Amino acid sequence: MGDATDLVLERVDALLHAHPPATTEPAAFWAAQFDAGLAWVQFPEGRGGLGLDRELQGVVNQHLAQAGAPRPEPVNLIGVSMAGPTLFEHGTPEQQDRYLRPAFTCAETWCQLFSEPGAGSDLASLATKAVPDGDAWVVTGQKVWTTMAHRADVALLLARSEADQPKHAGLTYFIVDMHAPGVEVRPLRQITGDAEYNEVFLDEVRVPDTQRIGPRGAGWRVAMSTLMNERTGLSAAIGAQRGAGLIRPALAAWAQVPEAERRAVDRDRLARLVIEADILRFTMERSAQAEKRGVPGPAGSMIKLGFGMVGQGVAEFCLDIGGAAAALVDHYDMLQPDRFTHTGDEELMDGNVAKGFLVAQSLTIAGGTTNINKNILADRVLRLPPEPRP
Ligand SMILES: Cc1cc2nc3c(=O)[nH]c(=O)nc-3n(C[C@H](O)[C@H](O)[C@H](O)COP(=O)(O)OP(=O)(O)OC[C@H]3O[C@@H](n4cnc5c(N)ncnc54)[C@H](O)[C@@H]3O)c2cc1C
């Protein structure tokens, strides 16, 4: 690892020297980062990586952040955190050459067409149909909660291609052009007032077979790889050191309270949150080690569960110690944002506490609900017997 770390650090220095973040346009910086193999270091050379251990991406990101470099995730979270790794694992070389660079530079932004009105937690029961027609597929159905679809150029789509197969076996995975005829995006307003996500209607959309990722009927396996990669996004949000990431707004809010007004009960709450954030970070590190040893585990569910609980605890803490003023919102216009609000921590840090609190409510739903993660832990970690049927 030592030599590999030296190599990436040399590359990071060279990148920062040739493209100082303060004077370089973000898109130009991301293009240079991709070409230097520092986009996804685990990918092969020429495709945004250096063929190194995935963990080294954390080292790269940390050094770039310290130098004030822009990150593409707020603009294109799904492209960078999910589409890139899914294409790396399951895409054809042609698909990788076509899509990886524009995803990282944000020249093309992505969304994820998985959830449907009748298929969220039980994703495998989805009903959007993909019917083969010559060298293409005809896709018809309705998706929902599609984050950033109003800005997206391309989408990851999971659809039912084999009506006669059991539900998990009947799915195929595609890349869909969001500007193709038959794709309609309608905004859905959230509790925050914004419409960051949407409904997407697909009416006989033609998708060339070259846009299929993985074999016909193997969509579930490809989708699992997409969902596993959501964790990478979480690790950035959780933060690599004590005091960074998810817990940061709580510490910042506490620092604003004058010494004489600090109540023991709030100090106790804060201490608990800091400990929980630490446990979350250690669990994340342990799971990365286990993954390296090839030991698969349900750590992703544990991390997602803790992430929602700590994130909401932090937002609640900020709202409570901010007093009545923190509950005010300055407007309730429906915005369709250009960037993800993500965890709400930016809003909390900016003093937009009520909005940050509302955004945080989604942390126990998006990317797998708390109930579902508890089910997985009950099943796979605690080995509890299934609930008796009445
Ligand atoms: C902010 C946000 C952004 C999102 N972005 C996207 C996106 O970009 N693309 C996309 O495809 N989807 C997206 N989603 C959808 C998300 O994946 C789903 O909301 C999630 O999987 C839950 O599905 P559901 O909303 O249909 O709830 P349901 O599955 O209907 O669940 C309703 C309630 O029942 C509980 N429940 C369901 N089944 C069980 C069970 N077996 N045991 C115990 N309890 C159960 C759930 O925990 C939940 O409390 C987003 C959601 C949010 C909130």
The ligand as an SDF file (V2000), in Angstrom:
LIG
                    3D

 53 58  0  0  0  0  0  0  0  0999 V2000
  -35.3450   11.8020   -0.7070 C   0  0  0  0  0  0  0  0  0  0  0  0
  -35.5710   10.5360   -1.4800 C   0  0  0  0  0  0  0  0  0  0  0  0
  -34.9390   10.3550   -2.6820 C   0  0  0  0  0  0  0  0  0  0  0  0
  -35.1480    9.1810   -3.4150 C   0  0  0  0  0  0  0  0  0  0  0  0
  -34.5290    9.0400   -4.6440 N   0  0  0  0  0  0  0  0  0  0  0  0
  -34.7650    7.9420   -5.3900 C   0  0  0  0  0  0  0  0  0  0  0  0
  -34.2100    7.8230   -6.7050 C   0  0  0  0  0  0  0  0  0  0  0  0
  -33.4890    8.7040   -7.1740 O   0  0  0  0  0  0  0  0  0  0  0  0
  -34.5050    6.7260   -7.4370 N   0  0  0  0  0  0  0  0  0  0  0  0
  -35.2810    5.7140   -6.9530 C   0  0  0  0  0  0  0  0  0  0  0  0
  -35.4700    4.7430   -7.6730 O   0  0  0  0  0  0  0  0  0  0  0  0
  -35.8580    5.8110   -5.7310 N   0  0  0  0  0  0  0  0  0  0  0  0
  -35.6060    6.8930   -4.9300 C   0  0  0  0  0  0  0  0  0  0  0  0
  -36.1850    7.0110   -3.6810 N   0  0  0  0  0  0  0  0  0  0  0  0
  -37.1290    5.9790   -3.2520 C   0  0  0  0  0  0  0  0  0  0  0  0
  -36.6460    5.1100   -2.1100 C   0  0  0  0  0  0  0  0  0  0  0  0
  -35.7170    4.1490   -2.5490 O   0  0  0  0  0  0  0  0  0  0  0  0
  -37.9000    4.4910   -1.5130 C   0  0  0  0  0  0  0  0  0  0  0  0
  -38.6510    5.5400   -0.9280 O   0  0  0  0  0  0  0  0  0  0  0  0
  -37.6000    3.4440   -0.4690 C   0  0  0  0  0  0  0  0  0  0  0  0
  -36.9980    2.3070   -1.0390 O   0  0  0  0  0  0  0  0  0  0  0  0
  -38.8980    3.0160    0.2860 C   0  0  0  0  0  0  0  0  0  0  0  0
  -39.8900    2.6740   -0.6050 O   0  0  0  0  0  0  0  0  0  0  0  0
  -41.3590    3.3310   -0.5290 P   0  0  0  0  0  0  0  0  0  0  0  0
  -41.1960    4.7980   -0.3980 O   0  0  0  0  0  0  0  0  0  0  0  0
  -42.1480    2.8000   -1.6850 O   0  0  0  0  0  0  0  0  0  0  0  0
  -41.9680    2.8020    0.8440 O   0  0  0  0  0  0  0  0  0  0  0  0
  -42.6640    1.3950    1.1090 P   0  0  0  0  0  0  0  0  0  0  0  0
  -41.7660    0.3060    0.6050 O   0  0  0  0  0  0  0  0  0  0  0  0
  -44.0600    1.4420    0.6180 O   0  0  0  0  0  0  0  0  0  0  0  0
  -42.6540    1.3560    2.6860 O   0  0  0  0  0  0  0  0  0  0  0  0
  -43.6040    2.0980    3.4750 C   0  0  0  0  0  0  0  0  0  0  0  0
  -43.2940    1.8080    4.9450 C   0  0  0  0  0  0  0  0  0  0  0  0
  -43.4750    0.4010    5.2040 O   0  0  0  0  0  0  0  0  0  0  0  0
  -42.2790   -0.1590    5.7410 C   0  0  0  0  0  0  0  0  0  0  0  0
  -42.0930   -1.5270    5.2070 N   0  0  0  0  0  0  0  0  0  0  0  0
  -42.1860   -1.9060    3.9090 C   0  0  0  0  0  0  0  0  0  0  0  0
  -41.9060   -3.2330    3.7930 N   0  0  0  0  0  0  0  0  0  0  0  0
  -41.6280   -3.6880    5.0420 C   0  0  0  0  0  0  0  0  0  0  0  0
  -41.2530   -4.9520    5.5860 C   0  0  0  0  0  0  0  0  0  0  0  0
  -41.1070   -6.0350    4.7920 N   0  0  0  0  0  0  0  0  0  0  0  0
  -41.0340   -5.0540    6.9300 N   0  0  0  0  0  0  0  0  0  0  0  0
  -41.1580   -3.9540    7.7330 C   0  0  0  0  0  0  0  0  0  0  0  0
  -41.5170   -2.7280    7.2820 N   0  0  0  0  0  0  0  0  0  0  0  0
  -41.7420   -2.5930    5.9520 C   0  0  0  0  0  0  0  0  0  0  0  0
  -41.1580    0.7710    5.2850 C   0  0  0  0  0  0  0  0  0  0  0  0
  -40.0500    0.7080    6.1710 O   0  0  0  0  0  0  0  0  0  0  0  0
  -41.8470    2.1310    5.3210 C   0  0  0  0  0  0  0  0  0  0  0  0
  -41.8350    2.6380    6.6440 O   0  0  0  0  0  0  0  0  0  0  0  0
  -35.9900    8.1710   -2.9140 C   0  0  0  0  0  0  0  0  0  0  0  0
  -36.6240    8.3550   -1.6760 C   0  0  0  0  0  0  0  0  0  0  0  0
  -36.4300    9.5230   -0.9710 C   0  0  0  0  0  0  0  0  0  0  0  0
  -37.1270    9.6980    0.3520 C   0  0  0  0  0  0  0  0  0  0  0  0
  1  2  1  0
  2  3  1  0
  2 52  2  0
  3  4  2  0
  4  5  1  0
  4 50  1  0
  5  6  2  0
  6  7  1  0
  6 13  1  0
  7  8  2  0
  7  9  1  0
  9 10  1  0
 10 11  2  0
 10 12  1  0
 12 13  2  0
 13 14  1  0
 14 15  1  0
 14 50  1  0
 15 16  1  0
 16 17  1  0
 16 18  1  0
 18 19  1  0
 18 20  1  0
 20 21  1  0
 20 22  1  0
 22 23  1  0
 23 24  1  0
 24 25  2  0
 24 26  1  0
 24 27  1  0
 27 28  1  0
 28 29  2  0
 28 30  1  0
 28 31  1  0
 31 32  1  0
 32 33  1  0
 33 34  1  0
 33 48  1  0
 34 35  1  0
 35 36  1  0
 35 46  1  0
 36 37  1  0
 36 45  1  0
 37 38  2  0
 38 39  1  0
 39 40  1  0
 39 45  2  0
 40 41  1  0
 40 42  2  0
 42 43  1  0
 43 44  2  0
 44 45  1  0
 46 47  1  0
 46 48  1  0
 48 49  1  0
 50 51  2  0
 51 52  1  0
 52 53  1  0
M  END
$$$$
